[in-house]
Amino acid sequence: MKILNIDFDQFAKAIRFRTRVVAGSAIDSTMKREECLVIRDSLAKELYNKLFNWLVKRLNYTVMPSEFTQGGLDTAALMNKYFHIGLLDIFGFEIFNFNSIEQFCINFSNEKLQQLYIAYVFKGEEKEFINEGLKEFLGELNFKDNQGLIDMLDHGKLPGIFQMVDESCTVATTDQALYDKVVKQFKKPEFPFATPKMARDTFIVKHTAKEVEYNINGFRAKNKDEISKTIEDAICASKTVDIMNVWRCLCLDEKESEDAKNAKPNPKDKFLGYKFRVQMKELMDELNSCECHFIRCIKPNEVKKADFFLPQLVLQQIKYMGILDTIKVRKDSFPIRTPYKAFYEKYQELDKKASKTPFVKHVENGADFKEMTKTICSAKVPHLGTKELLYGNTKLFLRVEAAKEIEKIRREWVF
């Protein structure tokens, strides 16, 4: 209370009583200890979230030109119009002896990020072949698309597990009733879902990385993540202006918009799962609008010890991340792609007739480098068929061995 500088009595009442307005009159009703603890935890998480968002926003204002941050400007438009900093704390795939809704959310985020990876690496591979007019050579790329799994978690043709948890929190029911409903809907061969033989309160989701067993007990209580208006009023009544600004995410002399003041809360905002999915959608929209580069981080050991390398642990992570599948797809689908102009510039010495003309002249004359590339390949490596070499619309596609052979011929010819 000292840090927030808020009235203790006002806050104590807000966290112990539920206030309802009936016929214009406010009615206070006491809450159970367990409900008070849930509200306390929700407030702690929300305070952390507010401070984190405020810090990121303040960092962006620091790097923006000063004229952009003057009062009265549309700050939301500024963030979208100009380059800005975004911090993404990537969740690691989690599996413990006891897994609850926290791990369920974290592993869902990993599935969404894995889907982005699939779109870039595998589906991008398909698009490349189609654009180059090589669709007939594409064949079947063997990769695991996790869209069905995501639909099971978050609203496919049927309400997903997240929606079922939210719905369960709006009625008077139990975790066991929720469990029975989830099992009834998804324990079918077409879903990546299973239940242990003995347990009556756990279910298994067959994630891309690994199967995880989740315990339903506490799902509903933890999903209730509501911050009441009375608590918000207590925070906003802080005697420290900076506390109020952090809570409202206002920086410098920025004023709260009328829309924000008058905005009506979404009834679903009181659910942790709903808020988490909204944030994931915003993140995916942001990532899909950017040029992404993937950096895979590998833990050499579980004890955070320097110079201690566990090969089996590293191999396990590589398998779960889909890196081996990526390598296989690249290898099977002609990993070396070279524009015809660049290929001819490097290997023009192998074309006795055309190499008499300087390369610059070929460029000036608008030479057909695709045909000139075909001339070189058919003369020097006529035995390479479509299993080793493909002619796309703009690029030459080569397997590794074919590229090595052509390079070997060039070296022998030049040296």
ZALO-147550 format. One line per field, with one value per residue (C-alpha): x, y, z. Coordinates in nm, 2 decimals, always signed. Each point is the difference from the previous one (the first is absolute). Layout:
N
X (X / ...) $
Y (Y / ...) $
Z (Z / ...) $
//
This chain:
415
X (+0.00 / +0.29 / +0.14 / -0.34 / -0.08 / -0.37 / -0.25 / +0.02 / -0.36 / -0.13 / +0.22 / -0.08 / -0.37 / +0.05 / +0.19 / -0.23 / -0.35 / -0.17 / -0.21 / -0.31 / -0.22 / -0.37 / -0.27 / +0.25 / +0.11 / +0.35 / -0.02 / +0.32 / +0.03 / +0.29 / +0.22 / +0.15 / +0.37 / +0.08 / -0.17 / +0.19 / +0.33 / -0.09 / -0.07 / +0.32 / +0.20 / -0.19 / +0.09 / +0.37 / +0.01 / -0.18 / +0.24 / +0.29 / -0.17 / -0.08 / +0.36 / +0.15 / -0.22 / +0.07 / +0.37 / -0.01 / -0.21 / +0.24 / +0.30 / -0.16 / -0.07 / +0.37 / +0.13 / -0.26 / +0.08 / -0.12 / -0.25 / -0.19 / -0.07 / -0.15 / -0.34 / -0.31 / +0.14 / -0.16 / +0.24 / -0.16 / +0.05 / +0.36 / +0.08 / -0.14 / +0.15 / +0.36 / +0.25 / -0.03 / +0.14 / -0.19 / +0.11 / -0.10 / +0.07 / -0.02 / -0.15 / +0.19 / -0.20 / -0.09 / -0.07 / +0.01 / -0.12 / -0.31 / -0.12 / -0.29 / -0.15 / +0.33 / +0.18 / -0.31 / +0.03 / +0.37 / +0.00 / -0.28 / +0.22 / +0.27 / -0.24 / -0.09 / +0.37 / +0.07 / -0.28 / +0.17 / +0.33 / -0.19 / -0.14 / +0.34 / +0.20 / -0.23 / -0.29 / +0.25 / +0.18 / -0.32 / -0.07 / +0.36 / -0.05 / -0.34 / +0.13 / +0.29 / -0.23 / +0.12 / -0.31 / +0.01 / +0.34 / -0.11 / -0.11 / -0.12 / +0.19 / -0.01 / -0.07 / -0.24 / -0.25 / -0.14 / -0.31 / -0.22 / +0.15 / -0.04 / -0.36 / -0.06 / +0.14 / -0.15 / -0.32 / +0.01 / -0.32 / -0.10 / +0.06 / +0.36 / +0.11 / +0.07 / -0.36 / -0.13 / +0.20 / -0.14 / -0.35 / +0.04 / +0.11 / -0.33 / -0.22 / -0.02 / +0.18 / +0.32 / +0.34 / -0.11 / -0.30 / +0.22 / +0.24 / -0.29 / -0.11 / +0.34 / +0.06 / -0.34 / +0.07 / +0.36 / +0.08 / -0.04 / +0.26 / +0.00 / +0.12 / +0.35 / -0.15 / +0.01 / -0.07 / +0.21 / -0.14 / -0.02 / -0.04 / -0.34 / +0.12 / +0.28 / +0.00 / +0.28 / +0.06 / +0.23 / +0.20 / +0.24 / +0.29 / -0.12 / -0.31 / -0.10 / -0.23 / -0.21 / -0.18 / -0.35 / -0.01 / +0.03 / -0.06 / -0.32 / +0.13 / +0.32 / -0.19 / -0.19 / +0.22 / -0.23 / +0.10 / -0.31 / -0.08 / +0.04 / +0.36 / +0.07 / -0.15 / +0.22 / +0.31 / -0.10 / -0.05 / +0.37 / +0.17 / +0.29 / -0.07 / +0.25 / -0.19 / -0.32 / +0.18 / +0.16 / -0.34 / -0.15 / +0.31 / +0.05 / +0.35 / +0.13 / -0.29 / -0.22 / -0.37 / -0.24 / -0.23 / -0.38 / -0.04 / +0.21 / -0.18 / -0.34 / +0.09 / -0.23 / +0.19 / -0.03 / -0.17 / +0.26 / +0.29 / -0.04 / +0.13 / +0.37 / -0.02 / -0.20 / +0.25 / +0.29 / -0.15 / -0.07 / +0.37 / +0.11 / -0.21 / +0.15 / +0.35 / -0.06 / -0.15 / +0.31 / +0.24 / -0.18 / +0.03 / +0.38 / +0.30 / +0.08 / +0.33 / +0.00 / +0.28 / -0.03 / +0.14 / +0.13 / +0.06 / +0.31 / -0.11 / -0.27 / +0.21 / +0.13 / +0.36 / +0.28 / +0.19 / -0.24 / -0.16 / -0.26 / -0.03 / -0.33 / -0.16 / +0.12 / -0.12 / -0.34 / -0.04 / +0.10 / -0.26 / -0.28 / +0.08 / -0.04 / +0.36 / +0.06 / -0.32 / +0.12 / +0.33 / -0.17 / -0.24 / +0.28 / +0.21 / -0.29 / -0.12 / +0.32 / +0.15 / +0.23 / -0.19 / +0.20 / -0.14 / +0.11 / +0.19 / +0.21 / +0.05 / +0.12 / +0.23 / +0.18 / +0.01 / +0.02 / +0.35 / -0.17 / -0.18 / +0.28 / -0.21 / -0.19 / +0.29 / +0.19 / -0.24 / +0.05 / -0.26 / -0.09 / -0.08 / -0.24 / -0.17 / -0.03 / -0.14 / -0.27 / +0.14 / -0.22 / +0.20 / -0.24 / +0.08 / +0.37 / -0.01 / -0.17 / +0.27 / +0.27 / -0.17 / -0.10 / +0.36 / +0.18 / -0.24 / -0.23 / -0.07 / -0.17 / -0.37 / -0.29 / +0.08 / +0.32 / -0.07 / -0.31 / -0.05 / -0.24 / -0.14 / +0.28 / +0.23 / +0.20 / -0.09 / +0.28 / +0.05 / +0.32 / +0.18 / -0.08 / +0.13 / +0.32 / +0.05 / -0.05 / +0.24 / +0.26 / -0.02 / +0.05 / +0.30 / +0.16 / -0.08 / +0.14 / +0.30) $
Y (+0.00 / +0.23 / -0.03 / +0.05 / +0.28 / -0.09 / +0.01 / -0.32 / -0.01 / +0.06 / -0.28 / -0.24 / +0.03 / -0.03 / -0.33 / -0.15 / +0.10 / -0.04 / +0.31 / -0.03 / +0.28 / -0.09 / +0.25 / +0.28 / -0.11 / -0.15 / -0.33 / -0.15 / -0.37 / -0.17 / -0.25 / -0.32 / -0.01 / -0.20 / +0.27 / +0.27 / -0.18 / -0.04 / +0.38 / +0.07 / -0.21 / +0.16 / +0.34 / -0.09 / -0.13 / +0.30 / +0.24 / -0.18 / +0.01 / +0.37 / +0.09 / -0.21 / +0.17 / +0.34 / -0.05 / -0.12 / +0.30 / +0.23 / -0.15 / +0.07 / +0.36 / +0.03 / -0.10 / +0.20 / +0.35 / +0.25 / +0.17 / -0.33 / -0.02 / +0.34 / +0.01 / -0.03 / -0.24 / -0.34 / -0.23 / -0.32 / +0.12 / +0.09 / -0.36 / -0.14 / +0.25 / +0.01 / -0.26 / -0.10 / -0.24 / -0.32 / -0.24 / -0.36 / -0.24 / -0.33 / -0.28 / -0.32 / -0.32 / -0.11 / -0.34 / -0.07 / -0.28 / +0.22 / +0.21 / +0.24 / +0.29 / +0.19 / -0.27 / -0.04 / +0.37 / -0.01 / -0.31 / +0.15 / +0.29 / -0.23 / -0.17 / +0.34 / +0.09 / -0.35 / +0.06 / +0.33 / -0.20 / -0.26 / +0.28 / +0.15 / -0.31 / -0.27 / +0.19 / +0.26 / -0.29 / -0.10 / +0.36 / +0.03 / -0.30 / +0.11 / +0.35 / -0.14 / -0.22 / -0.32 / -0.12 / -0.34 / -0.06 / +0.10 / -0.35 / -0.03 / +0.18 / -0.20 / +0.24 / +0.00 / +0.28 / +0.08 / +0.19 / -0.28 / +0.01 / +0.38 / -0.03 / -0.25 / +0.24 / +0.32 / -0.02 / -0.20 / -0.15 / -0.07 / +0.22 / -0.06 / -0.09 / +0.37 / +0.09 / -0.29 / +0.12 / +0.36 / -0.13 / -0.21 / +0.31 / +0.18 / -0.27 / -0.17 / -0.33 / -0.19 / -0.08 / -0.37 / +0.10 / +0.20 / -0.30 / -0.23 / +0.24 / +0.04 / -0.37 / -0.07 / +0.25 / -0.08 / -0.35 / -0.12 / -0.13 / +0.32 / +0.21 / +0.01 / -0.07 / -0.29 / -0.08 / -0.22 / -0.33 / +0.05 / +0.37 / +0.18 / +0.35 / +0.02 / +0.01 / -0.02 / +0.24 / -0.15 / +0.32 / +0.04 / -0.01 / -0.27 / -0.14 / +0.20 / -0.12 / +0.28 / -0.01 / +0.16 / +0.09 / +0.38 / +0.08 / +0.19 / +0.19 / +0.10 / +0.11 / +0.25 / +0.30 / +0.29 / +0.34 / +0.16 / +0.37 / +0.06 / -0.12 / +0.20 / +0.31 / -0.06 / -0.02 / +0.31 / +0.19 / -0.03 / +0.31 / -0.07 / +0.13 / -0.24 / -0.30 / +0.12 / +0.06 / -0.34 / -0.16 / +0.19 / -0.04 / +0.38 / +0.14 / +0.36 / +0.24 / -0.24 / +0.02 / -0.28 / -0.01 / +0.04 / -0.34 / -0.16 / +0.17 / -0.10 / -0.35 / -0.27 / -0.30 / -0.32 / -0.27 / -0.25 / +0.22 / -0.16 / -0.33 / -0.07 / -0.23 / +0.26 / +0.28 / -0.23 / -0.10 / +0.36 / +0.09 / -0.30 / +0.12 / +0.34 / -0.15 / -0.23 / +0.29 / +0.20 / -0.28 / -0.08 / +0.36 / -0.02 / -0.17 / -0.27 / -0.16 / -0.30 / -0.06 / -0.33 / +0.00 / -0.34 / -0.07 / -0.21 / -0.12 / +0.04 / +0.12 / +0.32 / -0.11 / +0.13 / -0.24 / -0.28 / -0.15 / -0.27 / -0.14 / -0.18 / +0.31 / +0.21 / -0.27 / -0.01 / +0.38 / -0.01 / -0.27 / +0.19 / +0.33 / -0.16 / +0.08 / -0.35 / +0.03 / +0.33 / -0.14 / -0.29 / +0.22 / +0.23 / -0.30 / -0.17 / +0.31 / +0.14 / +0.22 / +0.20 / +0.26 / +0.23 / +0.27 / -0.08 / +0.33 / -0.08 / -0.36 / +0.10 / +0.28 / -0.26 / -0.29 / +0.19 / -0.15 / -0.34 / +0.14 / +0.03 / +0.19 / +0.24 / +0.07 / +0.18 / +0.29 / +0.19 / -0.06 / +0.38 / -0.02 / -0.29 / +0.21 / +0.30 / -0.21 / -0.15 / -0.35 / -0.30 / -0.13 / -0.29 / -0.14 / +0.07 / -0.19 / -0.29 / +0.00 / -0.03 / -0.27 / -0.21 / +0.01 / -0.06 / -0.21 / -0.16 / -0.29 / +0.22 / -0.05 / +0.16 / -0.19 / +0.21 / +0.32 / +0.21 / +0.31 / +0.24 / +0.32 / +0.22 / -0.24 / -0.32 / -0.26 / -0.24 / -0.28 / +0.01 / -0.27 / +0.16 / +0.34 / -0.17 / -0.17 / +0.32 / +0.19 / -0.28 / +0.03 / +0.37 / -0.03 / -0.25 / +0.21 / +0.32 / -0.14) $
Z (+0.00 / +0.07 / -0.35 / -0.17 / +0.25 / +0.01 / +0.28 / +0.20 / +0.12 / -0.36 / -0.14 / +0.28 / -0.06 / -0.38 / +0.04 / +0.26 / -0.13 / -0.33 / -0.09 / -0.21 / -0.12 / +0.03 / -0.09 / +0.04 / +0.34 / +0.08 / +0.19 / +0.16 / +0.06 / +0.17 / -0.20 / +0.11 / +0.08 / -0.32 / -0.21 / +0.17 / -0.07 / -0.37 / -0.02 / +0.18 / -0.25 / -0.29 / +0.12 / +0.04 / -0.36 / -0.13 / +0.18 / -0.16 / -0.34 / +0.03 / +0.10 / -0.28 / -0.27 / +0.14 / -0.01 / -0.36 / -0.10 / +0.19 / -0.18 / -0.33 / +0.09 / +0.10 / -0.35 / -0.19 / -0.12 / +0.26 / -0.24 / -0.03 / +0.38 / +0.05 / +0.18 / -0.21 / -0.25 / -0.08 / +0.19 / -0.13 / -0.36 / +0.08 / +0.12 / -0.32 / -0.24 / +0.12 / +0.08 / +0.36 / +0.25 / +0.09 / +0.27 / -0.03 / +0.29 / -0.18 / +0.21 / +0.02 / -0.04 / +0.35 / +0.14 / +0.38 / +0.23 / +0.05 / -0.29 / +0.03 / -0.20 / +0.02 / -0.20 / -0.22 / -0.11 / -0.04 / -0.21 / -0.21 / -0.08 / -0.10 / -0.24 / -0.16 / -0.04 / -0.14 / -0.25 / -0.11 / -0.04 / -0.21 / -0.22 / -0.06 / -0.05 / -0.14 / -0.16 / -0.13 / -0.17 / -0.18 / -0.10 / -0.14 / -0.23 / -0.12 / -0.08 / -0.19 / -0.21 / +0.15 / +0.17 / -0.17 / +0.17 / +0.34 / +0.11 / +0.36 / +0.26 / +0.32 / +0.28 / +0.29 / -0.03 / +0.35 / -0.11 / +0.12 / +0.34 / +0.02 / -0.10 / +0.28 / +0.25 / -0.14 / -0.19 / -0.32 / -0.14 / +0.36 / +0.31 / +0.12 / +0.34 / +0.08 / -0.09 / +0.21 / +0.30 / -0.04 / -0.03 / +0.31 / +0.19 / -0.07 / +0.16 / +0.34 / -0.08 / +0.10 / -0.14 / -0.03 / -0.21 / -0.23 / -0.03 / -0.09 / -0.27 / -0.15 / -0.01 / -0.16 / -0.28 / -0.08 / +0.10 / -0.37 / -0.25 / -0.21 / +0.29 / +0.15 / +0.34 / +0.25 / +0.36 / +0.24 / +0.09 / +0.38 / +0.05 / +0.01 / +0.01 / -0.27 / -0.38 / -0.25 / -0.29 / -0.27 / -0.06 / -0.29 / +0.24 / +0.24 / +0.17 / +0.31 / +0.27 / +0.15 / +0.34 / -0.02 / +0.37 / +0.04 / -0.37 / +0.07 / +0.30 / -0.17 / -0.32 / +0.20 / -0.04 / +0.07 / +0.14 / +0.15 / -0.05 / +0.37 / -0.01 / -0.31 / +0.17 / +0.30 / -0.22 / -0.20 / +0.33 / +0.07 / +0.14 / -0.23 / -0.35 / -0.16 / +0.14 / -0.17 / -0.33 / +0.00 / +0.06 / -0.29 / -0.21 / -0.04 / -0.07 / +0.01 / -0.03 / -0.18 / +0.09 / +0.02 / -0.30 / +0.04 / -0.17 / +0.27 / +0.28 / -0.13 / -0.12 / +0.13 / +0.13 / -0.20 / +0.22 / -0.13 / +0.13 / +0.34 / -0.13 / -0.02 / -0.30 / -0.20 / +0.07 / -0.08 / -0.34 / -0.09 / +0.07 / -0.20 / -0.30 / +0.02 / +0.02 / -0.30 / -0.21 / +0.09 / -0.09 / -0.32 / -0.12 / +0.05 / -0.15 / +0.26 / +0.07 / +0.23 / +0.25 / +0.18 / +0.35 / +0.13 / +0.37 / +0.04 / +0.35 / +0.26 / +0.29 / -0.16 / +0.02 / -0.23 / -0.22 / +0.07 / -0.31 / -0.01 / -0.35 / +0.06 / +0.14 / -0.30 / -0.25 / +0.17 / -0.04 / -0.36 / -0.07 / +0.18 / -0.17 / -0.35 / -0.10 / -0.14 / -0.20 / -0.13 / -0.11 / -0.17 / -0.19 / -0.12 / -0.10 / -0.19 / -0.17 / -0.17 / +0.27 / -0.24 / -0.20 / -0.23 / -0.23 / -0.36 / -0.03 / +0.31 / -0.11 / -0.35 / +0.14 / +0.21 / -0.25 / -0.34 / -0.06 / -0.06 / -0.31 / -0.26 / -0.26 / +0.22 / +0.24 / -0.29 / +0.06 / +0.33 / +0.26 / +0.01 / -0.37 / +0.06 / +0.26 / -0.22 / -0.28 / +0.22 / -0.04 / +0.09 / +0.30 / +0.05 / -0.34 / +0.04 / +0.34 / -0.17 / -0.26 / +0.26 / +0.20 / -0.30 / -0.13 / +0.33 / +0.21 / -0.25 / +0.23 / +0.27 / -0.04 / +0.18 / +0.32 / +0.03 / -0.19 / -0.09 / -0.21 / +0.16 / -0.15 / +0.15 / +0.19 / -0.04 / +0.27 / +0.10 / +0.24 / +0.20 / -0.20 / -0.33 / +0.12 / +0.12 / -0.34 / -0.20 / +0.23 / -0.03 / -0.38 / +0.01 / +0.22 / -0.23 / -0.30 / +0.15 / +0.18) $
//
